[in-house]
Amino acid sequence: MKKLLLFLAVIAIVGCRKTPFVPELPKPLDENLKIENTVGIRLQSPFVTNEVAMNVKVETSQTVTIRIIDIANRVVSKEEVYLNAGDNILKVYTSALPVSAYRIGLFNKNGIQLGITDFNKQ
């Protein structure tokens, strides 16, 4: 009887083990978001209604500032974001912006522009 209980205890312990971690494979990058250079910024579409995906690519992990600038060259939105080296897919929410043309700029901690792109809010 003791051997049977020991056997059942071992089975229960082995059966309750967590399965080993299996990392997710990276999803392929959307063709509209690919950046050929080592640094840059690219929107999925230049025509935006409420939100759009954006790829921000940097050579080294760092904190950057992303600014949305209106047609009068005024900063209407500014956010600091930590980016990993390589491609970083972010969402840009534009529902609060009036219909107009805008520019999104990517700047490092020293204020040096790393990339810029334009979009139209519809």
C-alpha positions, -999 to 999 in steps of 0.1 A, spaced: 0 0 0 29 24 8 44 17 -26 11 25 -43 8 58 -23 44 68 -31 38 60 -68 6 81 -69 24 110 -51 52 109 -77 27 108 -106 8 137 -90 40 158 -86 52 151 -121 18 157 -136 15 191 -119 48 204 -134 45 235 -155 53 230 -191 85 246 -201 83 282 -214 80 283 -251 89 318 -264 66 334 -290 81 337 -324 82 374 -335 54 383 -358 65 394 -393 66 431 -397 38 446 -418 53 457 -452 38 492 -447 58 496 -415 93 484 -427 121 508 -423 153 501 -444 176 525 -425 189 518 -390 170 547 -375 137 562 -385 99 566 -382 72 553 -405 34 553 -403 13 525 -416 -7 550 -437 -4 587 -443 -42 591 -440 -54 588 -405 -89 589 -389 -86 579 -352 -55 559 -348 -26 545 -369 2 520 -363 37 535 -363 72 518 -365 99 537 -347 134 522 -353 166 531 -333 201 516 -332 204 514 -294 178 512 -266 170 547 -254 143 572 -244 131 594 -272 106 622 -276 79 619 -302 63 652 -312 32 658 -333 36 692 -350 7 710 -368 8 729 -401 17 762 -382 48 744 -368 34 742 -333 38 711 -311 3 698 -304 14 666 -287 47 654 -271 55 622 -254 87 605 -241 89 568 -249 115 542 -241 124 522 -272 143 489 -276 170 487 -303 154 478 -336 118 480 -346 92 493 -321 55 492 -331 34 519 -314 -1 533 -318 -8 569 -325 -42 581 -314 -54 612 -333 -91 614 -325 -85 646 -304 -68 664 -334 -87 686 -358 -87 677 -395 -54 690 -409 -19 680 -420 6 671 -393 42 660 -389 55 634 -364 91 639 -354 114 616 -334 141 632 -313 168 618 -290 175 631 -254 198 659 -269 170 672 -291 186 658 -323 160 648 -349 162 610 -357 133 609 -381 102 627 -394 71 618 -413 39 635 -424 2 625 -421 -32 639 -428 -59 637 -402 -92 630 -420 
